[in-house]
């Protein structure tokens, strides 16, 4: 029992330290906003990632904070107004850059969880010539794979966290399963070979 508790604590500390460090490497000065990303990512032949994001749950993350369910979850952690709470907006708005204060004025909190929450601030990799070379894009700050970003918010610090929300293919109950969650937000570019 003692070993299990020790292992759990070590994993929790490691996730916090590495997750926080990972978030801090995202320089807010390099955010450009979803309108800029959408300039290139709105063509149907390229998969129209902008429209898929707009229709998905991440684009509606700030609206979600206005629901009765969000207000009830907020009340459990001492938050009266989730839509204006820094505790909530750190994950529900790219503008907060995973912190409890606005990190960039280039993105409005209402833009919710936009492209750069998952893919990293785009200023240094958004040029077409850079985006065509994945290694150069990653060097410029592209988070690849974007799945590295998920657990910065989808974790047990979330007041709506359920440790048994998902059932994995092997029958295990977990709080977050990337494969199942990805199905709700995927927006692949059919021209990119993986």
C-alpha positions as CSV (number, residue, x, y, z in Angstrom):
1,X,0.0,0.0,0.0
2,X,2.8,2.4,1.0
3,X,4.6,1.7,-2.3
4,X,1.5,2.4,-4.3
5,X,1.0,5.7,-2.6
6,X,4.6,6.6,-3.1
7,X,4.5,5.8,-6.8
8,X,1.2,7.8,-7.2
9,X,2.8,10.8,-5.5
10,X,5.9,10.7,-7.6
11,X,3.8,10.4,-10.8
12,X,1.7,13.4,-9.7
13,X,4.7,15.5,-9.0
14,X,6.4,14.6,-12.2
15,X,3.3,15.4,-14.2
16,X,3.0,18.8,-12.5
17,X,6.6,19.7,-12.9
18,X,7.0,18.5,-16.5
19,X,3.5,19.8,-17.5
20,X,4.3,23.2,-16.0
21,X,7.7,23.4,-17.7
22,X,6.2,22.3,-21.0
23,X,3.6,25.1,-20.7
24,X,6.1,27.7,-19.8
25,X,8.2,27.0,-23.0
26,X,5.2,28.4,-24.9
27,X,6.2,32.1,-25.2
28,X,3.0,34.2,-25.3
29,X,4.8,36.8,-27.4
30,X,4.6,34.3,-30.2
31,X,0.9,33.8,-30.3
32,X,-0.9,34.9,-33.5
33,X,-4.5,33.8,-33.0
34,X,-6.9,31.5,-34.9
35,X,-7.7,34.1,-37.6
36,X,-4.0,34.1,-38.7
37,X,-3.9,30.3,-38.5
38,X,-7.1,30.1,-40.5
39,X,-5.6,32.0,-43.4
40,X,-4.0,28.8,-44.5
41,X,-6.1,26.2,-42.7
42,X,-9.5,26.9,-44.2
43,X,-9.4,25.3,-47.6
44,X,-11.5,22.2,-48.0
45,X,-8.8,20.4,-50.0
46,X,-6.4,20.8,-47.0
47,X,-9.0,19.5,-44.6
48,X,-10.4,22.8,-43.4
49,X,-9.0,22.6,-39.9
50,X,-10.5,26.0,-39.1
51,X,-14.1,25.0,-39.7
52,X,-13.6,21.7,-37.9
53,X,-12.2,23.6,-34.8
54,X,-15.1,26.1,-35.0
55,X,-17.6,23.2,-34.9
56,X,-15.8,21.3,-32.1
57,X,-15.8,21.5,-28.3
58,X,-12.5,23.5,-28.0
59,X,-13.9,26.5,-29.8
60,X,-16.9,26.4,-27.4
61,X,-14.8,26.0,-24.2
62,X,-15.5,29.6,-23.0
63,X,-19.3,29.1,-23.7
64,X,-19.2,25.9,-21.7
65,X,-18.2,27.9,-18.6
66,X,-21.6,29.6,-18.7
67,X,-23.6,26.4,-18.3
68,X,-25.3,25.4,-15.1
69,X,-23.0,22.3,-14.9
70,X,-19.9,24.6,-15.0
71,X,-21.3,26.8,-12.4
72,X,-21.9,23.8,-10.1
73,X,-18.4,22.5,-10.7
74,X,-17.0,26.0,-10.0
75,X,-18.9,26.2,-6.8
76,X,-17.2,23.1,-5.6
77,X,-13.8,24.8,-5.8
78,X,-14.9,28.3,-4.7
79,X,-15.5,29.9,-8.1
80,X,-18.6,32.0,-8.4
81,X,-18.3,32.9,-12.1
82,X,-16.4,30.3,-14.2
83,X,-16.5,32.6,-17.3
84,X,-14.5,35.2,-15.5
85,X,-12.4,33.0,-13.2
86,X,-8.7,32.8,-13.9
87,X,-8.8,29.3,-12.4
88,X,-11.1,28.2,-15.2
89,X,-9.8,30.3,-18.0
90,X,-6.2,28.9,-17.7
91,X,-7.5,25.9,-19.6
92,X,-10.6,27.3,-21.3
93,X,-8.8,30.1,-23.1
94,X,-5.5,30.1,-25.1
95,X,-5.1,33.8,-24.0
96,X,-4.1,32.5,-20.5
97,X,-1.3,30.2,-21.8
98,X,-2.1,27.7,-19.0
99,X,-1.6,30.3,-16.3
100,X,-4.1,32.1,-14.1
101,X,-3.5,35.5,-15.8
102,X,-3.9,36.8,-19.3
103,X,-0.6,36.1,-21.1
104,X,-1.4,37.7,-24.5
105,X,-3.6,40.4,-25.8
106,X,-3.4,39.0,-29.3
107,X,-6.0,36.4,-28.4
108,X,-9.3,37.3,-26.6
109,X,-10.5,34.9,-23.9
110,X,-13.7,34.4,-25.8
111,X,-11.6,32.7,-28.6
112,X,-11.5,29.8,-26.1
113,X,-9.2,26.9,-26.7
114,X,-7.8,27.7,-30.1
115,X,-5.2,26.3,-32.5
116,X,-2.2,27.4,-30.4
117,X,-3.3,25.8,-27.2
118,X,-2.6,22.4,-28.8
119,X,-0.1,23.2,-31.5
120,X,2.0,25.9,-29.7
121,X,2.4,29.7,-30.5
122,X,2.6,30.0,-34.2
123,X,4.6,33.1,-35.0
124,X,7.9,31.3,-35.5
125,X,6.5,28.4,-37.6
126,X,3.6,29.8,-39.5
127,X,5.4,30.7,-42.7
128,X,4.4,28.3,-45.5
129,X,8.1,27.3,-46.1
130,X,8.5,26.4,-42.4
131,X,5.2,24.5,-42.2
132,X,6.2,22.4,-45.2
133,X,9.2,21.1,-43.3
134,X,7.9,19.5,-40.0
135,X,11.4,19.5,-38.4
136,X,11.7,23.3,-39.1
137,X,8.2,23.8,-37.8
138,X,8.9,21.9,-34.5
139,X,12.2,23.9,-34.2
140,X,10.0,27.0,-34.5
141,X,7.7,25.9,-31.7
142,X,5.1,23.6,-33.3
143,X,4.0,21.1,-30.7
144,X,4.2,17.8,-32.5
145,X,2.5,15.6,-31.9
146,X,-0.2,17.9,-30.5
147,X,-1.2,15.2,-28.1
148,X,1.6,16.4,-25.9
149,X,-0.7,19.3,-25.0
150,X,-3.9,17.4,-23.9
151,X,-3.0,16.6,-20.3
152,X,-2.1,20.1,-19.5
153,X,-5.8,20.6,-18.9
154,X,-7.4,17.1,-19.2
155,X,-6.1,16.0,-15.8
156,X,-7.2,15.5,-12.2
157,X,-6.9,19.2,-11.4
158,X,-10.0,19.8,-13.5
159,X,-13.1,20.0,-11.2
160,X,-15.1,17.8,-13.5
161,X,-12.5,15.1,-13.7
162,X,-13.8,11.6,-13.5
163,X,-11.1,8.9,-13.1
164,X,-13.3,6.4,-14.9
165,X,-14.7,8.6,-17.7
166,X,-13.2,6.5,-20.5
167,X,-12.9,2.8,-21.0
168,X,-9.8,1.9,-23.0
169,X,-9.6,-0.8,-25.7
170,X,-8.2,-3.2,-23.1
171,X,-11.1,-2.5,-20.7
172,X,-9.2,-0.3,-18.3
173,X,-11.1,2.7,-16.8
174,X,-9.2,6.0,-17.1
175,X,-9.9,9.7,-16.7
176,X,-8.5,10.6,-20.2
177,X,-7.9,8.5,-23.3
178,X,-6.3,10.4,-26.1
179,X,-7.6,8.1,-28.9
180,X,-11.2,8.5,-27.9
181,X,-10.9,12.2,-27.2
182,X,-9.2,12.8,-30.5
183,X,-12.2,11.5,-32.4
184,X,-14.1,14.5,-31.1
185,X,-11.6,17.1,-32.3
186,X,-9.6,15.6,-35.2
187,X,-8.9,17.8,-38.2
188,X,-6.3,16.0,-40.3
189,X,-4.9,17.5,-43.4
190,X,-5.3,14.9,-46.2
191,X,-2.2,16.3,-48.0
192,X,0.1,15.6,-45.1
193,X,1.7,12.2,-45.0
194,X,2.1,10.9,-41.5
